[in-house]
Amino acid sequence: MRLVDPCCGKGEALAQFAQLVAPDAETWGIEISYSRALQAQKLLGTVLSTSFYDMRPPSRWSNGSVSLAFNNPPYDWSS
């Protein structure tokens, strides 16, 4: 099982969710803030420090993709 959080912050939410639902799951986080990505690396299996909008799924996602996208993006911009 692969769990992905496209705006993982410090990784706390996905780590807690994974522990409750699927402790053996593969966890991936994507975080635009480098400092938060470093913190998330302590809790998640793989963390990519980039914008979700610049993300291209790694080729190893092609088989089976992801089981769950934990999606709670920050809406801190305005038009």
LINTAWO-V248928 format. One record per residue. N is the residue number from 1. RES is the residue in one letter. BURIAL is # if it has 16 or more other ideal C-beta (glycine too) atoms within 10 Angstrom, else .. Layout:
n & res & burial
N & RES & BURIAL
N & RES & BURIAL
This chain:
n & res & burial
1 & M & .
2 & R & #
3 & L & #
4 & V & #
5 & D & #
6 & P & #
7 & C & #
8 & C & #
9 & G & #
10 & K & #
11 & G & #
12 & E & .
13 & A & #
14 & L & #
15 & A & #
16 & Q & .
17 & F & #
18 & A & #
19 & Q & .
20 & L & .
21 & V & .
22 & A & .
23 & P & .
24 & D & .
25 & A & #
26 & E & #
27 & T & #
28 & W & #
29 & G & #
30 & I & #
31 & E & #
32 & I & #
33 & S & .
34 & Y & .
35 & S & .
36 & R & #
37 & A & #
38 & L & .
39 & Q & #
40 & A & #
41 & Q & #
42 & K & .
43 & L & #
44 & L & #
45 & G & #
46 & T & .
47 & V & #
48 & L & #
49 & S & #
50 & T & .
51 & S & .
52 & F & #
53 & Y & .
54 & D & .
55 & M & .
56 & R & .
57 & P & .
58 & P & .
59 & S & .
60 & R & .
61 & W & .
62 & S & .
63 & N & .
64 & G & .
65 & S & .
66 & V & .
67 & S & .
68 & L & #
69 & A & .
70 & F & #
71 & N & .
72 & N & .
73 & P & .
74 & P & .
75 & Y & .
76 & D & .
77 & W & .
78 & S & .
79 & S & .
